């Protein structure tokens, strides 16, 4: 069972979070292509060095969070 809808929240507009309690990232709305999106996600979400910059690698990193040391 995939619980991604319970983990990830997408919001339009300005939202405030306690960064001691959550990890969040804001994507640039002007991202124009897949390469820019994957590169942005890599840096914003601190993906591991082995991230492959493709859709399969994105799915792997988002569905198995063992690569995250901090457990916020």
Secondary structure by P-SEA (a helix, b strand, c coil): cccccccbbbbccccccccccbbbbbcccccccaaaaaaaaaaaacccccccccaaaaaaaaaccccccccc
